[in-house]
Amino acid sequence: MKRTLAIALILGLAACGDKGKIDATAAEAVTPQAITKPAAVPAEPAKSDADQDLERRVSRAILAGKLHGIDVEAAGGTVTLFGTTTTAKDRERAVGIAAKVEGVKSVESRLQVVTGS
C-alpha cells in the first residue's frame, strides 16, 4: 500500500514538473497595461473675489437676522438664495436683508417654505 502511494505521489510530482519554455503569447497576456486617466472635466470658472466677498457679506447679514438654512451664491451683483425657511414671512425677510447689502444689484429667491418636520 505504501509503495503504491509513493509511486502515485512521484508520478503526480513528475506531471507538475517544469515545462521548460514559456509561450510568448501567454507572457504578453499577463503583461500589465498602463491605465489611462479619463479626460479632465472642465471645472467651473473661478468666482471673482468681489463675488466671493458679496456672498460672505450677504450670508453674514442673513445669519445676523437669525435666519438659518440659507445658502448664498453671487455673480456680478446678482445674489441667489437657496434653502428653506419655515414661513413665507421669513423667506421675504431673507430677500429683503440680502437686497440691502451694499453691492447687491438684484436678488433671486429659490427659497422653499417648509413647515413642520
C-alpha positions as CSV (number, residue, x, y, z in Angstrom):
1,M,0.0,0.0,0.0
2,K,2.8,2.4,1.0
3,R,4.6,1.5,-2.2
4,T,1.5,2.3,-4.4
5,L,1.0,5.6,-2.6
6,A,4.7,6.6,-3.0
7,I,4.5,5.7,-6.8
8,A,1.3,7.8,-7.2
9,L,3.0,10.7,-5.4
10,I,6.1,10.5,-7.6
11,L,4.1,10.4,-10.8
12,G,1.9,13.3,-9.6
13,L,5.0,15.4,-8.9
14,A,6.6,14.5,-12.2
15,A,3.4,15.6,-14.0
16,C,3.7,19.0,-12.4
17,G,7.3,19.4,-13.5
18,D,8.8,22.4,-15.3
19,K,7.5,22.7,-18.8
20,G,10.7,24.5,-20.0
21,K,9.9,27.5,-22.2
22,I,7.1,29.9,-21.6
23,D,4.9,30.7,-24.5
24,A,5.4,34.3,-25.6
25,T,1.7,35.0,-26.2
26,A,0.9,33.8,-22.7
27,A,3.5,36.1,-21.3
28,E,2.0,39.0,-23.2
29,A,-1.4,38.2,-22.0
30,V,-0.4,38.8,-18.4
31,T,1.8,41.9,-19.0
32,P,0.3,44.8,-17.1
33,Q,-1.2,47.5,-19.2
34,A,-0.9,51.2,-18.5
35,I,-4.0,52.8,-17.1
36,T,-5.0,55.9,-18.8
37,K,-6.7,58.7,-16.9
38,P,-10.1,59.8,-18.1
39,A,-10.3,63.2,-19.8
40,A,-10.4,66.0,-17.3
41,V,-13.8,67.5,-16.7
42,P,-13.7,71.3,-17.1
43,A,-14.1,72.9,-13.7
44,E,-16.5,75.7,-13.0
45,P,-14.9,79.1,-13.7
46,A,-13.4,80.5,-10.6
47,K,-15.5,83.1,-8.8
48,S,-14.1,86.6,-8.7
49,D,-13.0,87.9,-5.3
50,A,-15.8,90.5,-5.5
51,D,-18.5,87.7,-5.9
52,Q,-17.0,85.7,-3.0
53,D,-16.9,88.8,-0.8
54,L,-20.5,89.6,-1.7
55,E,-21.6,86.1,-0.8
56,R,-19.9,86.3,2.6
57,R,-21.4,89.7,3.4
58,V,-24.9,88.6,2.4
59,S,-24.5,85.3,4.3
60,R,-23.4,87.2,7.4
61,A,-26.4,89.6,7.1
62,I,-28.9,86.8,6.8
63,L,-27.4,85.0,9.8
64,A,-27.5,88.2,11.8
65,G,-31.2,88.3,11.0
66,K,-31.4,84.9,12.8
67,L,-32.3,83.1,9.6
68,H,-30.7,79.7,9.1
69,G,-30.5,77.1,6.4
70,I,-30.0,79.6,3.6
71,D,-27.1,79.3,1.1
72,V,-26.0,82.3,-1.0
73,E,-24.4,82.5,-4.4
74,A,-23.4,85.7,-6.1
75,A,-22.4,86.6,-9.7
76,G,-21.9,90.1,-11.0
77,G,-24.0,91.6,-8.2
78,T,-26.9,89.2,-8.6
79,V,-27.5,87.2,-5.5
80,T,-29.3,83.9,-5.5
81,L,-30.7,82.5,-2.2
82,F,-31.1,78.7,-1.9
83,G,-32.5,76.6,1.0
84,T,-35.6,76.6,3.2
85,T,-37.4,78.8,5.6
86,T,-40.3,77.9,8.0
87,T,-42.6,80.7,6.8
88,A,-43.3,82.9,3.8
89,K,-42.6,85.9,6.0
90,D,-39.0,84.6,6.8
91,R,-38.5,84.0,3.0
92,E,-39.4,87.6,2.2
93,R,-37.3,88.8,5.1
94,A,-34.3,87.0,3.8
95,V,-34.8,88.6,0.4
96,G,-35.1,92.0,2.0
97,I,-32.0,91.5,4.1
98,A,-30.0,90.4,1.0
99,A,-31.2,93.3,-1.1
100,K,-30.0,95.9,1.5
101,V,-26.4,94.6,1.4
102,E,-24.1,97.0,-0.4
103,G,-23.2,95.7,-3.9
104,V,-26.3,93.7,-4.4
105,K,-28.0,94.7,-7.7
106,S,-30.8,92.1,-7.7
107,V,-31.9,89.1,-5.6
108,E,-33.3,85.8,-7.0
109,S,-35.0,83.7,-4.4
110,R,-35.1,79.9,-4.7
111,L,-36.1,79.5,-1.1
112,Q,-38.7,76.9,-0.3
113,V,-41.1,77.2,2.6
114,V,-41.1,74.0,4.7
115,T,-43.4,73.9,7.7
116,G,-43.3,71.2,10.3
117,S,-40.8,68.4,10.3
